[in-house]
């Protein structure tokens, strides 16, 4: 039996499509008959919103698991085939409360331990920072998936990101593997973005797999506004085939024992 793949989508930069990827890859994995849990670790709660859950109405969230060490709250209804561990703005207090907590880096790992066997894939949407919530998410993961916007500035931040991953792997999570890099928001008409994509493919392919780039499209915002993955909102959109292809590649991931 294949062990649960726990994939953290991580980049310290904002606006690189982490939440969009978590939402859409989760949907495609669920459509492929996998048991999928998506975990919102960003206090902005974009993933929770994208899945049609109002963060302000929640009495329990991820906060209660990582701060109070309660069982992880799972939203009672599946949404587009996925289960959701939602969050809200309360999680922002974790940055202040966790530094004094015992075994703080392992709080999410422990919260997932009792339920992980219920799922084939757990996808964790990180906040855009190198703070404690991202460290928790990396410590809990078997794999990291890195979205990189096809902008030179985003590409330049990769060294800092890899340094953080290396420190987590050395000190907290020796089994952590880089599942790969996903170039996002590509406008192939722009020479600079095409050059950045080429640099990503040439330099980062030595570290891990480079997945097909996700094109820039207003359809993502439209689908999110309708609280739908793109595969439901616009089945014929070219990015849908790309998400499906990436999901099939994620199925091949193996967990280090």
LOVOLO-983815 format. One record per atom (N, C-alpha, C): residue number from 1; residue in three letters; atom name; x, y, z. Coordinates in steps of 0.1 Angstrom, whole numbers, plus 5000, padded with zeros to 4 digits. Layout:
NUM,ala,CA,X,Y,Z
...
***
This chain:
1,unk,N,5008,4988,5000
1,unk,CA,5000,5000,5000
1,unk,C,5009,5012,5000
2,unk,N,5006,5022,4991
2,unk,CA,5014,5034,4990
2,unk,C,5011,5043,5002
3,unk,N,5022,5048,5008
3,unk,CA,5020,5057,5019
3,unk,C,5014,5071,5015
4,unk,N,5008,5077,5024
4,unk,CA,5002,5091,5021
4,unk,C,5013,5100,5017
5,unk,N,5010,5107,5005
5,unk,CA,5019,5118,5001
5,unk,C,5014,5131,5007
6,unk,N,5022,5137,5015
6,unk,CA,5019,5150,5021
6,unk,C,5027,5161,5014
7,unk,N,5021,5169,5006
7,unk,CA,5028,5178,4997
7,unk,C,5025,5192,5001
8,unk,N,5036,5199,5005
8,unk,CA,5035,5213,5009
8,unk,C,5038,5222,4997
9,unk,N,5029,5231,4993
9,unk,CA,5032,5241,4983
9,unk,C,5038,5253,4989
10,unk,N,5050,5256,4986
10,unk,CA,5058,5266,4993
10,unk,C,5066,5275,4984
11,unk,N,5064,5288,4987
11,unk,CA,5073,5298,4982
11,unk,C,5071,5310,4991
12,unk,N,5082,5316,4995
12,unk,CA,5081,5327,5004
12,unk,C,5075,5340,4997
13,unk,N,5075,5340,4984
13,unk,CA,5069,5351,4977
13,unk,C,5054,5350,4976
14,unk,N,5047,5361,4976
14,unk,CA,5032,5360,4974
14,unk,C,5029,5361,4959
15,unk,N,5017,5358,4956
15,unk,CA,5012,5360,4942
15,unk,C,5018,5350,4932
16,unk,N,5023,5339,4936
16,unk,CA,5029,5329,4927
16,unk,C,5019,5317,4924
17,unk,N,5007,5318,4928
17,unk,CA,4996,5309,4925
17,unk,C,4997,5296,4934
18,unk,N,5002,5297,4946
18,unk,CA,5002,5285,4955
18,unk,C,4988,5280,4958
19,unk,N,4979,5289,4961
19,unk,CA,4965,5285,4964
19,unk,C,4958,5280,4952
20,unk,N,4960,5286,4941
20,unk,CA,4953,5281,4928
20,unk,C,4958,5267,4925
21,unk,N,4971,5265,4927
21,unk,CA,4976,5251,4924
21,unk,C,4971,5241,4934
22,unk,N,4971,5245,4947
22,unk,CA,4965,5236,4957
22,unk,C,4951,5232,4954
23,unk,N,4943,5242,4951
23,unk,CA,4929,5240,4948
23,unk,C,4927,5230,4936
24,unk,N,4934,5234,4925
24,unk,CA,4932,5227,4912
24,unk,C,4939,5213,4912
25,unk,N,4951,5212,4918
25,unk,CA,4957,5198,4918
25,unk,C,4949,5189,4928
26,unk,N,4944,5195,4939
26,unk,CA,4936,5187,4948
26,unk,C,4924,5181,4940
27,unk,N,4917,5190,4933
27,unk,CA,4906,5186,4925
27,unk,C,4909,5175,4915
28,unk,N,4920,5176,4908
28,unk,CA,4923,5166,4898
28,unk,C,4927,5153,4904
29,unk,N,4934,5153,4916
29,unk,CA,4937,5141,4923
29,unk,C,4925,5134,4928
30,unk,N,4915,5142,4933
30,unk,CA,4903,5136,4937
30,unk,C,4895,5130,4925
31,unk,N,4895,5137,4914
31,unk,CA,4888,5132,4902
31,unk,C,4894,5119,4897
32,unk,N,4907,5117,4901
32,unk,CA,4914,5105,4897
32,unk,C,4912,5094,4908
33,unk,N,4902,5096,4916
33,unk,CA,4897,5086,4926
33,unk,C,4907,5085,4938
34,unk,N,4914,5095,4941
34,unk,CA,4923,5095,4953
34,unk,C,4915,5102,4964
35,unk,N,4918,5098,4976
35,unk,CA,4913,5105,4988
35,unk,C,4922,5117,4991
36,unk,N,4916,5128,4991
36,unk,CA,4924,5141,4991
36,unk,C,4919,5150,5003
37,unk,N,4929,5155,5011
37,unk,CA,4927,5165,5021
37,unk,C,4935,5177,5017
38,unk,N,4929,5189,5017
38,unk,CA,4937,5201,5015
38,unk,C,4937,5209,5028
39,unk,N,4948,5214,5032
39,unk,CA,4950,5221,5045
39,unk,C,4954,5235,5042
40,unk,N,4946,5244,5048
40,unk,CA,4949,5259,5046
40,unk,C,4957,5263,5058
41,unk,N,4970,5266,5056
41,unk,CA,4979,5271,5066
41,unk,C,4982,5286,5064
42,unk,N,4974,5293,5056
42,unk,CA,4976,5307,5054
42,unk,C,4965,5315,5061
43,unk,N,4969,5324,5071
43,unk,CA,4958,5331,5078
43,unk,C,4949,5339,5069
44,unk,N,4954,5342,5057
44,unk,CA,4945,5350,5047
44,unk,C,4933,5341,5043
45,unk,N,4934,5328,5045
45,unk,CA,4923,5319,5042
45,unk,C,4918,5319,5028
46,unk,N,4926,5321,5019
46,unk,CA,4922,5321,5004
46,unk,C,4917,5308,5000
47,unk,N,4924,5297,5004
47,unk,CA,4920,5284,5000
47,unk,C,4906,5280,5006
48,unk,N,4904,5284,5018
48,unk,CA,4891,5282,5025
48,unk,C,4880,5289,5017
49,unk,N,4883,5301,5014
49,unk,CA,4873,5309,5006
49,unk,C,4871,5303,4992
50,unk,N,4882,5299,4985
50,unk,CA,4881,5293,4972
50,unk,C,4872,5281,4972
51,unk,N,4871,5274,4983
51,unk,CA,4863,5262,4984
51,unk,C,4849,5265,4989
52,unk,N,4846,5278,4990
52,unk,CA,4832,5282,4993
52,unk,C,4828,5282,5008
53,unk,N,4838,5281,5016
53,unk,CA,4836,5281,5031
53,unk,C,4839,5295,5036
54,unk,N,4830,5301,5044
54,unk,CA,4832,5314,5050
54,unk,C,4841,5313,5062
55,unk,N,4853,5318,5062
55,unk,CA,4862,5317,5073
55,unk,C,4857,5323,5086
56,unk,N,4850,5334,5085
56,unk,CA,4845,5341,5097
56,unk,C,4834,5333,5104
57,unk,N,4828,5323,5098
57,unk,CA,4817,5316,5104
57,unk,C,4822,5303,5111
58,unk,N,4835,5300,5110
58,unk,CA,4841,5288,5115
58,unk,C,4844,5289,5130
59,unk,N,4839,5279,5138
59,unk,CA,4842,5279,5152
59,unk,C,4855,5271,5155
60,unk,N,4858,5262,5146
60,unk,CA,4871,5254,5147
60,unk,C,4879,5255,5134
61,unk,N,4892,5256,5135
61,unk,CA,4900,5257,5123
61,unk,C,4914,5250,5126
62,unk,N,4923,5251,5117
62,unk,CA,4937,5246,5119
62,unk,C,4943,5252,5132
63,unk,N,4939,5264,5135
63,unk,CA,4944,5270,5147
63,unk,C,4943,5262,5159
64,unk,N,4932,5255,5161
64,unk,CA,4929,5247,5173
64,unk,C,4938,5235,5174
65,unk,N,4942,5230,5162
65,unk,CA,4951,5219,5162
65,unk,C,4966,5223,5165
66,unk,N,4970,5234,5159
66,unk,CA,4985,5237,5161
66,unk,C,4987,5245,5174
67,unk,N,4977,5252,5179
67,unk,CA,4979,5260,5191
67,unk,C,4974,5252,5204
68,unk,N,4962,5247,5203
68,unk,CA,4956,5240,5214
68,unk,C,4958,5225,5214
69,unk,N,4964,5220,5204
69,unk,CA,4967,5206,5202
69,unk,C,4954,5197,5202
70,unk,N,4944,5203,5197
70,unk,CA,4931,5195,5195
70,unk,C,4932,5187,5182
71,unk,N,4923,5177,5181
71,unk,CA,4923,5170,5168
71,unk,C,4920,5179,5157
72,unk,N,4926,5177,5145
72,unk,CA,4925,5186,5134
72,unk,C,4910,5186,5129
73,unk,N,4904,5198,5128
73,unk,CA,4891,5200,5124
73,unk,C,4890,5198,5108
74,unk,N,4882,5189,5104
74,unk,CA,4879,5187,5090
74,unk,C,4865,5192,5087
75,unk,N,4864,5200,5077
75,unk,CA,4850,5205,5073
75,unk,C,4841,5193,5070
76,unk,N,4829,5193,5075
76,unk,CA,4821,5180,5075
76,unk,C,4817,5175,5061
77,unk,N,4817,5184,5051
77,unk,CA,4812,5180,5038
77,unk,C,4824,5181,5028
78,unk,N,4825,5171,5019
78,unk,CA,4834,5171,5008
78,unk,C,4831,5182,4999
79,unk,N,4841,5189,4993
79,unk,CA,4839,5200,4983
79,unk,C,4846,5196,4971
80,unk,N,4839,5194,4960
80,unk,CA,4845,5190,4947
80,unk,C,4854,5177,4949
81,unk,N,4849,5168,4958
81,unk,CA,4856,5156,4960
81,unk,C,4867,5156,4970
82,unk,N,4870,5168,4976
82,unk,CA,4881,5170,4985
82,unk,C,4876,5173,4999
83,unk,N,4884,5168,5009
83,unk,CA,4881,5173,5023
83,unk,C,4890,5185,5025
84,unk,N,4885,5194,5034
84,unk,CA,4892,5206,5037
84,unk,C,4895,5208,5052
85,unk,N,4907,5211,5056
85,unk,CA,4910,5216,5070
85,unk,C,4911,5231,5068
86,unk,N,4901,5238,5072
86,unk,CA,4900,5252,5069
86,unk,C,4908,5261,5080
87,unk,N,4909,5274,5076
87,unk,CA,4915,5283,5086
87,unk,C,4908,5296,5085
88,unk,N,4912,5305,5094
88,unk,CA,4908,5319,5093
88,unk,C,4919,5328,5099
89,unk,N,4915,5341,5101
89,unk,CA,4925,5351,5105
89,unk,C,4931,5348,5119
90,unk,N,4924,5339,5127
90,unk,CA,4929,5336,5140
90,unk,C,4943,5329,5139
91,unk,N,4946,5323,5128
91,unk,CA,4959,5316,5127
91,unk,C,4971,5326,5127
92,unk,N,4968,5338,5124
92,unk,CA,4979,5348,5124
92,unk,C,4985,5350,5138
93,unk,N,4977,5347,5148
93,unk,CA,4982,5348,5162
93,unk,C,4992,5337,5165
94,unk,N,4993,5327,5156
94,unk,CA,5002,5316,5159
94,unk,C,5017,5321,5158
95,unk,N,5019,5331,5150
95,unk,CA,5033,5336,5149
95,unk,C,5038,5342,5163
96,unk,N,5028,5346,5171
96,unk,CA,5032,5351,5184
96,unk,C,5032,5340,5195
97,unk,N,5023,5331,5193
97,unk,CA,5021,5321,5204
97,unk,C,5030,5309,5202
98,unk,N,5033,5305,5190
98,unk,CA,5041,5293,5188
98,unk,C,5056,5293,5193
99,unk,N,5062,5305,5192
99,unk,CA,5076,5305,5197
99,unk,C,5078,5300,5211
100,unk,N,5068,5301,5219
100,unk,CA,5069,5297,5233
100,unk,C,5064,5283,5235
101,unk,N,5059,5277,5225
101,unk,CA,5053,5263,5226
101,unk,C,5063,5252,5226
102,unk,N,5061,5241,5233
102,unk,CA,5069,5230,5232
102,unk,C,5068,5223,5219
103,unk,N,5079,5218,5213
103,unk,CA,5079,5210,5201
103,unk,C,5070,5217,5190
104,unk,N,5072,5230,5189
104,unk,CA,5063,5238,5181
104,unk,C,5064,5234,5166
105,unk,N,5076,5231,5161
105,unk,CA,5077,5228,5147
105,unk,C,5069,5215,5143
106,unk,N,5066,5207,5153
106,unk,CA,5059,5194,5150
106,unk,C,5044,5194,5152
107,unk,N,5039,5206,5155
107,unk,CA,5025,5207,5158
107,unk,C,5016,5202,5147
108,unk,N,5018,5206,5134
108,unk,CA,5010,5202,5123
108,unk,C,5013,5187,5120
109,unk,N,5025,5183,5121
109,unk,CA,5029,5169,5119
109,unk,C,5021,5160,5128
110,unk,N,5020,5164,5141
110,unk,CA,5013,5156,5150
110,unk,C,4998,5156,5147
111,unk,N,4993,5168,5143
111,unk,CA,4978,5169,5140
111,unk,C,4974,5160,5128
112,unk,N,4983,5158,5119
112,unk,CA,4980,5150,5107
112,unk,C,4983,5135,5110
113,unk,N,4991,5132,5120
113,unk,CA,4995,5118,5123
113,unk,C,4983,5108,5124
114,unk,N,4973,5113,5131
114,unk,CA,4962,5103,5134
114,unk,C,4952,5102,5123
115,unk,N,4953,5111,5113
115,unk,CA,4943,5110,5102
115,unk,C,4950,5107,5088
116,unk,N,4963,5107,5088
116,unk,CA,4970,5107,5075
116,unk,C,4966,5094,5067
117,unk,N,4964,5083,5074
117,unk,CA,4961,5071,5067
117,unk,C,4947,5071,5060
118,unk,N,4939,5081,5063
118,unk,CA,4926,5082,5057
118,unk,C,4927,5088,5043
119,unk,N,4939,5093,5039
119,unk,CA,4940,5100,5027
119,unk,C,4952,5094,5019
120,unk,N,4951,5096,5005
120,unk,CA,4962,5092,4996
120,unk,C,4971,5105,4995
121,unk,N,4965,5116,4995
121,unk,CA,4972,5129,4993
121,unk,C,4967,5139,5003
122,unk,N,4977,5146,5009
122,unk,CA,4973,5158,5017
122,unk,C,4981,5169,5012
123,unk,N,4974,5180,5007
123,unk,CA,4981,5191,5001
123,unk,C,4980,5203,5011
124,unk,N,4991,5209,5014
124,unk,CA,4992,5220,5024
124,unk,C,4995,5233,5017
125,unk,N,4986,5243,5018
125,unk,CA,4988,5256,5012
125,unk,C,4995,5265,5023
126,unk,N,5007,5270,5020
126,unk,CA,5015,5277,5029
126,unk,C,5012,5292,5028
127,unk,N,5015,5300,5038
127,unk,CA,5016,5315,5037
127,unk,C,5028,5319,5029
128,unk,N,5028,5331,5024
128,unk,CA,5039,5336,5016
128,unk,C,5050,5342,5025
129,unk,N,5057,5333,5033
129,unk,CA,5067,5338,5042
129,unk,C,5076,5327,5046
130,unk,N,5087,5330,5053
130,unk,CA,5096,5320,5058
130,unk,C,5093,5318,5073
131,unk,N,5082,5322,5078
131,unk,CA,5078,5322,5092
131,unk,C,5075,5308,5097
132,unk,N,5070,5308,5110
132,unk,CA,5068,5295,5117
132,unk,C,5057,5287,5111
133,unk,N,5047,5293,5104
133,unk,CA,5037,5285,5098
133,unk,C,5042,5277,5086
134,unk,N,5051,5283,5079
134,unk,CA,5057,5276,5068
134,unk,C,5066,5265,5073
135,unk,N,5073,5268,5084
135,unk,CA,5082,5257,5090
135,unk,C,5074,5245,5094
136,unk,N,5062,5248,5101
136,unk,CA,5053,5237,5105
136,unk,C,5049,5229,5092
137,unk,N,5046,5236,5082
137,unk,CA,5041,5229,5069
137,unk,C,5052,5221,5063
138,unk,N,5064,5226,5063
138,unk,CA,5075,5218,5057
138,unk,C,5079,5206,5066
139,unk,N,5078,5208,5079
139,unk,CA,5081,5197,5088
139,unk,C,5071,5186,5087
140,unk,N,5059,5189,5084
140,unk,CA,5048,5179,5083
140,unk,C,5048,5171,5070
141,unk,N,5056,5177,5060
141,unk,CA,5054,5172,5046
141,unk,C,5064,5160,5043
142,unk,N,5059,5152,5033
142,unk,CA,5068,5142,5027
142,unk,C,5075,5148,5015
143,unk,N,5068,5158,5009
143,unk,CA,5073,5164,4997
143,unk,C,5070,5179,4997
144,unk,N,5078,5187,4989
144,unk,CA,5076,5201,4987
144,unk,C,5074,5203,4972
145,unk,N,5064,5211,4969
145,unk,CA,5062,5215,4955
145,unk,C,5063,5230,4954
146,unk,N,5071,5235,4945
146,unk,CA,5075,5249,4945
146,unk,C,5069,5256,4933
147,unk,N,5059,5265,4934
147,unk,CA,5055,5273,4923
147,unk,C,5065,5285,4921
148,unk,N,5069,5288,4909
148,unk,CA,5077,5299,4906
148,unk,C,5071,5307,4895
149,unk,N,5067,5320,4899
149,unk,CA,5062,5329,4889
149,unk,C,5073,5331,4878
150,unk,N,5069,5332,4866
150,unk,CA,5078,5334,4855
150,unk,C,5082,5349,4854
151,unk,N,5088,5354,4865
151,unk,CA,5093,5367,4866
151,unk,C,5107,5366,4872
152,unk,N,5116,5374,4867
152,unk,CA,5130,5372,4871
152,unk,C,5132,5374,4887
153,unk,N,5124,5383,4892
153,unk,CA,5125,5386,4907
153,unk,C,5121,5373,4915
154,unk,N,5111,5366,4910
154,unk,CA,5107,5354,4917
154,unk,C,5117,5343,4916
155,unk,N,5123,5343,4904
155,unk,CA,5134,5333,4902
155,unk,C,5146,5335,4911
156,unk,N,5149,5348,4914
156,unk,CA,5160,5352,4922
156,unk,C,5159,5347,4936
157,unk,N,5146,5346,4941
157,unk,CA,5144,5342,4955
157,unk,C,5145,5327,4957
158,unk,N,5148,5320,4947
158,unk,CA,5149,5305,4948
158,unk,C,5160,5301,4958
159,unk,N,5171,5307,4958
159,unk,CA,5182,5303,4966
159,unk,C,5178,5304,4981
160,unk,N,5171,5315,4985
160,unk,CA,5167,5316,4999
160,unk,C,5157,5305,5002
161,unk,N,5148,5302,4993
161,unk,CA,5138,5291,4995
161,unk,C,5145,5278,4997
162,unk,N,5155,5275,4988
162,unk,CA,5162,5262,4989
162,unk,C,5170,5261,5002
163,unk,N,5175,5272,5007
163,unk,CA,5183,5273,5019
163,unk,C,5174,5269,5031
164,unk,N,5162,5275,5031
164,unk,CA,5152,5272,5041
164,unk,C,5148,5257,5041
165,unk,N,5146,5251,5029
165,unk,CA,5142,5237,5028
165,unk,C,5154,5229,5033
166,unk,N,5166,5233,5030
166,unk,CA,5178,5225,5034
166,unk,C,5179,5225,5049
167,unk,N,5176,5236,5056
167,unk,CA,5177,5237,5070
167,unk,C,5166,5228,5077
168,unk,N,5154,5228,5071
168,unk,CA,5143,5220,5077
168,unk,C,5147,5205,5075
169,unk,N,5152,5202,5064
169,unk,CA,5156,5188,5061
169,unk,C,5167,5183,5071
170,unk,N,5176,5192,5073
170,unk,CA,5187,5188,5082
170,unk,C,5183,5186,5097
171,unk,N,5175,5196,5101
171,unk,CA,5172,5196,5116
171,unk,C,5158,5190,5120
172,unk,N,5148,5190,5111
172,unk,CA,5135,5187,5115
172,unk,C,5128,5176,5107
173,unk,N,5132,5174,5094
173,unk,CA,5124,5165,5086
173,unk,C,5134,5159,5075
174,unk,N,5141,5149,5080
174,unk,CA,5152,5143,5071
174,unk,C,5146,5136,5059
175,unk,N,5133,5132,5059
175,unk,CA,5127,5126,5047
175,unk,C,5121,5135,5037
176,unk,N,5122,5148,5039
176,unk,CA,5116,5158,5030
176,unk,C,5123,5157,5016
177,unk,N,5114,5156,5006
177,unk,CA,5119,5156,4992
177,unk,C,5113,5167,4984
178,unk,N,5121,5172,4975
178,unk,CA,5115,5182,4966
178,unk,C,5108,5175,4954
179,unk,N,5095,5176,4953
179,unk,CA,5088,5170,4942
179,unk,C,5090,5177,4929
180,unk,N,5093,5190,4930
180,unk,CA,5096,5197,4917
180,unk,C,5092,5211,4918
181,unk,N,5093,5218,4906
181,unk,CA,5090,5232,4905
181,unk,C,5080,5234,4894
182,unk,N,5070,5242,4897
182,unk,CA,5060,5245,4887
182,unk,C,5061,5260,4883
183,unk,N,5065,5263,4871
183,unk,CA,5065,5277,4866
183,unk,C,5050,5281,4864
184,unk,N,5047,5293,4869
184,unk,CA,5033,5298,4869
184,unk,C,5032,5311,4862
185,unk,N,5019,5314,4858
185,unk,CA,5016,5327,4853
185,unk,C,5024,5332,4841
186,unk,N,5027,5322,4832
186,unk,CA,5035,5324,4821
186,unk,C,5027,5332,4810
187,unk,N,5033,5343,4805
187,unk,CA,5028,5350,4793
187,unk,C,5039,5347,4783
188,unk,N,5036,5338,4774
188,unk,CA,5047,5334,4764
188,unk,C,5049,5344,4754
189,unk,N,5041,5355,4753
189,unk,CA,5043,5366,4744
189,unk,C,5054,5375,4749
190,unk,N,5058,5374,4762
190,unk,CA,5067,5383,4768
190,unk,C,5081,5377,4768
191,unk,N,5091,5384,4762
191,unk,CA,5104,5378,4761
191,unk,C,5111,5376,4774
192,unk,N,5109,5385,4784
192,unk,CA,5115,5383,4797
192,unk,C,5110,5371,4804
193,unk,N,5097,5368,4803
193,unk,CA,5091,5356,4810
193,unk,C,5095,5344,4803
194,unk,N,5097,5344,4790
194,unk,CA,5102,5332,4783
194,unk,C,5116,5329,4787
195,unk,N,5124,5340,4789
195,unk,CA,5138,5338,4793
195,unk,C,5139,5333,4807
196,unk,N,5130,5338,4816
196,unk,CA,5129,5333,4830
196,unk,C,5126,5318,4830
197,unk,N,5116,5314,4822
197,unk,CA,5112,5300,4821
197,unk,C,5124,5291,4817
198,unk,N,5131,5296,4807
198,unk,CA,5143,5289,4802
198,unk,C,5153,5288,4813
199,unk,N,5155,5298,4821
199,unk,CA,5165,5298,4832
199,unk,C,5161,5288,4843
200,unk,N,5148,5288,4846
200,unk,CA,5142,5278,4855
200,unk,C,5145,5264,4851
201,unk,N,5142,5261,4838
201,unk,CA,5144,5248,4832
201,unk,C,5158,5244,4832
202,unk,N,5167,5253,4829
202,unk,CA,5181,5250,4828
202,unk,C,5188,5248,4842
203,unk,N,5185,5257,4851
203,unk,CA,5192,5257,4864
203,unk,C,5186,5248,4875
204,unk,N,5173,5248,4875
204,unk,CA,5166,5240,4886
204,unk,C,5163,5226,4883
205,unk,N,5164,5222,4870
205,unk,CA,5162,5208,4866
205,unk,C,5173,5199,4872
206,unk,N,5184,5205,4876
206,unk,CA,5195,5197,4883
206,unk,C,5191,5193,4897
207,unk,N,5181,5201,4903
207,unk,CA,5177,5199,4916
207,unk,C,5164,5189,4917
208,unk,N,5155,5192,4908
208,unk,CA,5142,5184,4909
208,unk,C,5135,5186,4895
209,unk,N,5124,5179,4894
209,unk,CA,5116,5179,4882
209,unk,C,5110,5193,4879
210,unk,N,5110,5197,4867
210,unk,CA,5103,5209,4862
210,unk,C,5090,5205,4855
211,unk,N,5079,5209,4861
211,unk,CA,5066,5205,4855
211,unk,C,5062,5215,4844
212,unk,N,5052,5212,4836
212,unk,CA,5048,5221,4825
212,unk,C,5043,5234,4831
213,unk,N,5046,5246,4824
213,unk,CA,5042,5259,4830
213,unk,C,5027,5261,4829
214,unk,N,5022,5268,4839
214,unk,CA,5008,5272,4839
214,unk,C,5007,5286,4833
215,unk,N,4998,5287,4823
215,unk,CA,4997,5300,4816
215,unk,C,4990,5311,4825
216,unk,N,4993,5323,4822
216,unk,CA,4986,5334,4828
216,unk,C,4972,5335,4822
217,unk,N,4962,5336,4830
217,unk,CA,4948,5337,4825
217,unk,C,4938,5342,4835
218,unk,N,4930,5351,4830
218,unk,CA,4919,5357,4839
218,unk,C,4909,5346,4843
219,unk,N,4909,5335,4836
219,unk,CA,4900,5324,4840
219,unk,C,4902,5319,4854
220,unk,N,4914,5320,4859
220,unk,CA,4917,5315,4873
220,unk,C,4909,5323,4883
221,unk,N,4910,5337,4881
221,unk,CA,4903,5346,4890
221,unk,C,4888,5344,4889
222,unk,N,4883,5342,4877
222,unk,CA,4869,5340,4875
222,unk,C,4864,5327,4881
223,unk,N,4872,5316,4880
223,unk,CA,4868,5304,4886
223,unk,C,4869,5305,4901
224,unk,N,4879,5311,4907
224,unk,CA,4879,5313,4921
224,unk,C,4868,5321,4927
225,unk,N,4864,5331,4919
225,unk,CA,4852,5340,4923
225,unk,C,4840,5331,4924
226,unk,N,4839,5321,4915
226,unk,CA,4827,5312,4914
226,unk,C,4829,5301,4924
227,unk,N,4840,5300,4931
227,unk,CA,4843,5290,4941
227,unk,C,4844,5276,4934
228,unk,N,4851,5276,4923
228,unk,CA,4852,5264,4915
228,unk,C,4866,5262,4911
229,unk,N,4871,5249,4910
229,unk,CA,4883,5246,4903
229,unk,C,4881,5249,4888
230,unk,N,4892,5252,4881
230,unk,CA,4891,5255,4867
230,unk,C,4885,5243,4859
231,unk,N,4888,5231,4863
231,unk,CA,4883,5219,4856
231,unk,C,4868,5218,4856
232,unk,N,4861,5225,4865
232,unk,CA,4846,5225,4865
232,unk,C,4842,5238,4858
233,unk,N,4848,5249,4861
233,unk,CA,4844,5262,4856
233,unk,C,4845,5263,4841
234,unk,N,4857,5258,4835
234,unk,CA,4859,5258,4821
234,unk,C,4867,5246,4817
235,unk,N,4860,5235,4814
235,unk,CA,4867,5222,4812
235,unk,C,4876,5222,4800
236,unk,N,4874,5231,4790
236,unk,CA,4882,5232,4778
236,unk,C,4893,5241,4779
237,unk,N,4895,5248,4790
237,unk,CA,4907,5257,4791
237,unk,C,4920,5249,4790
238,unk,N,4930,5254,4783
238,unk,CA,4942,5246,4781
238,unk,C,4949,5243,4794
239,unk,N,4948,5251,4804
239,unk,CA,4955,5248,4817
239,unk,C,4949,5235,4824
240,unk,N,4937,5231,4820
240,unk,CA,4931,5220,4827
240,unk,C,4939,5207,4823
241,unk,N,4943,5206,4811
241,unk,CA,4951,5194,4807
241,unk,C,4965,5194,4814
242,unk,N,4970,5206,4817
242,unk,CA,4983,5207,4824
242,unk,C,4981,5203,4838
243,unk,N,4971,5207,4845
243,unk,CA,4968,5203,4858
243,unk,C,4967,5188,4859
244,unk,N,4959,5182,4849
244,unk,CA,4957,5168,4849
244,unk,C,4971,5161,4848
245,unk,N,4979,5166,4839
245,unk,CA,4992,5160,4837
245,unk,C,5001,5160,4849
246,unk,N,5001,5172,4856
246,unk,CA,5009,5173,4868
246,unk,C,5004,5164,4879
247,unk,N,4990,5163,4880
247,unk,CA,4984,5154,4890
247,unk,C,4989,5139,4888
248,unk,N,4989,5135,4875
248,unk,CA,4993,5121,4872
248,unk,C,5008,5119,4875
249,unk,N,5016,5130,4874
249,unk,CA,5030,5129,4878
249,unk,C,5031,5128,4894
250,unk,N,5023,5135,4901
250,unk,CA,5023,5134,4915
250,unk,C,5020,5120,4920
251,unk,N,5012,5113,4913
251,unk,CA,5008,5100,4917
251,unk,C,5020,5090,4917
252,unk,N,5031,5094,4910
252,unk,CA,5043,5086,4910
252,unk,C,5052,5088,4922
253,unk,N,5049,5098,4930
253,unk,CA,5058,5102,4941
253,unk,C,5059,5090,4951
254,unk,N,5070,5088,4956
254,unk,CA,5072,5078,4967
254,unk,C,5077,5084,4980
255,unk,N,5073,5079,4991
255,unk,CA,5076,5084,5004
255,unk,C,5088,5077,5010
256,unk,N,5098,5084,5014
256,unk,CA,5109,5078,5021
256,unk,C,5105,5072,5034
257,unk,N,5109,5060,5037
257,unk,CA,5106,5054,5050
257,unk,C,5115,5059,5061
***
